[in-house]
Amino acid sequence: RVWNGSPQEFLLKCAELTRTGVGLPAYYNDEVIIEALMSRGLSLQDARDYNIIGCVEPTVPGKDYPACGGDGVESFFNLVGPMVLALHNGCNPVTGYDQGLKTGKLYEYENFEQFQAAYAAQLRHYLSWHVSMTNFFELMYAEFFPSVVCSATMDGCMESGKDVLEGGAIYNTTGSTGCGIGNVADSLMAVKMAMDGRLGCTVKDLYDALCANWEGYEDLQKKVLYEMPHYGNNVEEVDELAVWAMTQFADILNSLTGPRGHYNAGTFTMTVHISYGAATAATPDGRKKGEPLAEAISSRQGFDKNGPTAYLISAAKLPHTKLGNGDQLNIRFSPSVVKSEQGTRKLRDLISTYFAQGGMQVQFNVVATDTLHEAQDHPDKYKNLIVRIAGFSAYFVEMPKAMQDDFITRTEHSM
């Protein structure tokens, strides 16, 4: 936990631990988290007593039950899904599902604002559906799977005679987390540039490229991937689209209610960005069908090209105080840039600057790409290599290859 009065010597010691590549601490911004907790009804005194549960979710021990619905399967939401439906008039080309809102096909929108409105409409429609399904889980679990031990340790349950799953705790919200904001921002940027002529193609060309999974449209795909601005590089135009999309998600979700109280938006993804990507159609950001989505609030893997400062500035622009269920920012450094005392001080200053700009959480990996490839080829030599994935760490060689490959594609930053 870090606040604007944290001793610099303390932060320096933390940065030294991060530098080793072993401790893998995560850093949390008190100012932002306390405000986010108060925005969902907690008192200032209780919000100041927060701790972290699960991966990155802030909560107040003994008083707050902000858990996801029922057995947890409804806790994640694919933010790219409504994008696909807005592109294809409510149809999912991967599954053939054709019951989405009939907002139009990409080439039928008259302007970019219409497409934005279509995405927002699809997002609201499916978040409402998502919440309805989660509410069923909440009701079923409260009746058939009461959490007796948890209730016995939670203030409010004994007094009210209600289990935590019935809303017996003093504070109650239902957490749900969005996945793929980096893809949404970059896809919106691609559509905007196609519509105003900057992409050098017609909107119908872009749509046809998506339907063909970019096959036969490699030149256009390269232009999107390598010439278009991407979220995570402190480029205001695309960062504004990320802020807009995340604000839409948070405002819609936070306005919805369940059996225990309001819903609570977050953006950590654990590893679902890989499985969600496997089931998601091609997107305007140049991503092909089946490729992983961007994780948490990070940029698309490998597309944060302007250095760590630009990357963190982009992330800091997001509406963190609306994300009371927590968010997560991953950044990977080359060991060579933080091995010296000067490098450690730069790392400390980077954390302080990100938090001063309004970021909620940040976590680091200090490991070279070459080392990761070597570990894949010779796992017996790297049995003790630990990496931080989301709110948890794991032995790299024990991870599934798809997860390893995704981790390797994260940018290896130098200061």
N, C-alpha and C positions, 0 to 999 in steps of 0.2 A: 504494500500500500504506500503510495507516494502522494504527498500534497505539496503546495507551493512553499511550505516552510520546512520540508525535509532537509536535514543537514547534508551538505554537499559531500562530506566525508563518508556518510552512510551510503549515498548513491554511488560513490566511487567504489566502495567495497562491493556493492551489488554488481556493478559493471565488471569488476575483477572476476567475480564468480561466473558471470555470463561469458567472459573471455575464455575461460578454461574449456568451455564446451561440455562441461560435465553437470554443473548445477542446474542449468536451464530454468532459471526463475522466470515467472511472468510478472509484469509490472501493471499496477492498477492505479488509476487517477482518482483520488478521493473527491476532488471538487466536482467532477463530472458524475461520478457514480452516486454521490450523495444527492445531487440535484435530481438525477434520474429516479432514485428511490422515492424522494419526496413527491415527485410528479405523479407517482402512482399511489400516494396517500399515506406514506410513512411519515412519522414525526421526525423532526430534525434530530432529536436525541437518539431515536432508534436507527435512523439512517446512518448516523455516524458510527454505529456499532456493527456495520455490515461485515460480512465475511463472504468467501467465494465457495459455492457448491458446484458439483458436477464438473463442468469444464471452466466456464468463465462467468457463471451466473451469480450476481450479487444478491445476498439475502441477509436477513437479520436472525441470528441464531435464537431459537426458542419461541419466536413470535410470528415468523413469516413463512408461508407455504406457497412458493411461486412455481410449483412443479408443472411439468407438461401434462397433457391430458391422459388419464387412465394408465395404460401400460407403457406409454411413451412413444408408441409408433407414430403418433400424430404430431410429434414435436417439430418436425422439419417441413419446410415449404420451398419448392423450387420456383424461385423468382423468374427463371427463364421460361417456365411453362406458359404463363400468360403472354409472353412475347411471341412464342410459337403460334399460339391461338390467334393473336392479333395479326400475324403475318398471313395466316391461312384461313381466315373467315371462320374461326371457331373450330377448325379441324386439326387434329394431331396427325401429321403424315406418317409417324412411326407406328402408331397403333390403329389408325383408321377411325379413331373416335371423332364423331362429327356433331357433338351436342353442345359445343361452346357457343358463346354469344356470336351472333352473325354481324360482326362489326366490319367485315370486308376483307379482301385480299390486299396485299401490300401495294400493288400497282393501282388499286381503286381509290386510294386516299388522295384527296385533292392537295393536301399540304401536310407538313410534318406535325403540326398541332393536332390534326385529326388523328394521325397515327398515335401520338402520345395519349390522346383521349381514349382511343381504343385499347391501348395497353392498360391504362388505369381502370377502364371498365371491366376488362377481363380479370385484372388483379382483384378488384373488389368482389366480383362474382365468385371467384374460386377461393378467395380467403374466407368468404362467408360460408361456402360449402365446407371448406377445411375445418372451420370452427364448429359447424353443425356436427360433423363426424366426431370431432374431439369431444364435444359435449356428450354424445352418446357414450363414449368411453368413460368420461367422468361419472356419469350417472350410474353406469353398470358397475364400475369399480367401487364406488361409494356403497352400493348395496351389497355386492357379493364378495368384495375383497377389502374390508376395512383395515386400515393401517393402525393397529392397536398400540404397538410399541411407540411408533412415532407420535401418535396422539397423546400418549402418556407423558411425553417429554416436551410438549408444545403448549405454551401459554394460551389460554382461551378454550381449549377443548374440554377440560374437566369442568370449567365454569359453565360452558354452554351445553354440555352433554352431547357434543357433536364430534365425530371423527374428523381428522384433517381433510379427508376426501369429501366430507360434507360441508366444508367451510368452517370448521371449528376454530381454526387458528385466528389470531388477532388480525393478521393481514393475509389476504388471499388474492393471487392472480394466477393465470394460466399462461406459462411461457411458451412461445413458439418462435422459431428462428428461420430467417430467410437465407437462401443459398444462391450465389451466383451474381451478386451485384456488379462485379467486374464485367461479366458478359452482357448484362443488361445495358450498362452505360456505353460500352463500346458498340453494341448493336444499335442503340439509339443514334449514336454518332454516325454510324455507317448509313443508316436510313436517312438521316438529316442531310448528309453530304450527297447522297444519291438524288434526293429530291431537289436540292438547290444547285446541282450540276457539278459540284466539286469532285465527285468520285469518278467523273468521266464515263458514266454509263447511264442508261435509263433505269428507272425504278423497276420496270419489267425485266430488264437484264439481271438486276440483283435478285429479283424473285425467282427467275428461272435458274440462277446459280444455286439458290437454296434448294430448289426442287431436285436439282441434279447432284446435290451433295458436293457442290463446287467442282465436280468433274467436267472438264471441258471449259471451265471458267477460271483456270489457274492464274491467268494474268490479272483478272479482277481480284481474285483472292489475295494475290501478292500485294496488290495496291492497298487493300484493306488492312492486311497484316503489317505492312512495312512502311506505308506512306501516310496512313491515317493516324491522327492523334489518339492515344489510348489513356484511359483512366489509370492513375498511379504515377503520372509524370508532371504534375502541377501545371496542366494545361486547362485553363479555366473553362473553356467551352464544354469539354467532355466531362470534367469534374462536376459541372453544374447539372449535367444529366444524371450522374450518379447520385447527387444530392436530391434531385427531384424524385428519382425512382425510390430511393430509400425512404424519403419522407412520405411518399404515397403509401408504401408498405407499412411503415410505423403508424401513421395516422389512422389508416383503415383498421389495422389489427388492434390497436389500442382502444378503438371505439367499440369493439365487439365484446360481448359478454358471454359468460358461461354460468354453470350452476354455482360456482364459488365466487364469481366476481369478474372483473375485466381481464381481457387478454393483455399480454405483455410482450412486445416485440424484442427480438434479439437477432444476432447475425453470426454466431459461431456455427460451424458445420461439421466438426469432427472429421469424418471421411466420406460423408454422404455425397459430397460434390463429385466423387468418382462414380458411384452407382447411379446418381441422378443424371450425370452426363451420359452414361451408357444408354439411357433411355430417352435422351433428348435429341430432337432433330437438329439439322444444320442451322446455324444462326448467322445473322448479318455481320458479325464481328470476324468472320473468316473461319470460325470453328466448324469442323465437320461433325456429322452425326456420330454419336457415341463417344466423342472425346470428353475428358473431364471438364467440369465447370470450374470457374474461379472459386476459391474457398474463402469463407468468412467475408471480411471487408477488404481482402487483398485484391490487387490487380490480377488480371489474367496471368497465368504462370509464364514468367520470362518477359513480360511486356512492360515492366517498370524499368525503363532504360535511362532515365535522367538522374539516377543516383538516389541514395537513401533519403536525403533531405526532401527532394521533390516528392518521393513516394509517400513519406509521412505527412507532408503538407496536404497532398490530395486526400489522404484518409482522414485527416483532421477536419476537413470541411463537412463530413457527413454529420447528420443530426444525432450525435451520440446520446444526448440527454433524453431522446425519445426511445432509446433502446434499453429499457430498464431490465430486460432479461440478459443483458450482457452482449459485448461484441469482442472480436478477436482480430488482431493484426499480426501476421507472421512476416519476419524479415530475416534473410540469411546473409551472413557475412563470411568473407574469406578470412581464415585465421591470420593471415599475414597483416591485415590492416588493423587488427585490435591487439596484437601481441605486445606492443610497446606501451609504456606508460601514457604516451601521448594518445595512442589509439584508444586506450581505456577511458581517458578523459573525454575524448570525442564521443564515445558511446554514451557516457553519462550525460553529456550535454545534449545529445540527440534525444534521449528519453525526456529530459527536462523540457526541451523545446516542443516536442510533440504534445506533451501534456499541457504546456502553456497555451498551445494553439487549440486545445479542446478535445484531444484524443482521449479515449477511455482506457484502452488496454493495449499493450504491445509485448511481444515475446520474440526471442532471437534464437537462431541456430548459428553456431560458429563451426562450419565444416566446409571443406573445399569440394567442388564438384568432382574433381579427379579422385578424391578419397572415396566418394560415394560410388563411383563407377568401379573402383578397385574393390570395394566391399561387395558389390554385386558379383564380381568375377571370382573373388576369393573370400567367401563368407567366414571360413574358419579363422582367418587372420583378423577379423573385425567383430568378433562376438560381443565385445564390450562397447561398440559404437552406439551411443544413445542419441536420438533426435527427438525434438519436440514437435508433435504433429498438430494437436489442437490444445485442449486443456489437459492433455496427458502427454507423456513421453513414452518412447518405445525403443526396443533394440532394433536397429535398422535392418539387420540381416534376417530378423524374424517376421518382418512385414511382408505382406503379399507383394509380388512384383509390380502390380499395377500401382500400388501405393508408393513403392520405392521410386518408380519412374516419375510419378507425379511430383514427389518431393524433389527429385533431381532437377525438374524443370523450373523450380523456383529460382529467381535471379540470385546469383552469388555477387553480393554488393561489395564494392570497395569504397572507402571514405572519399 
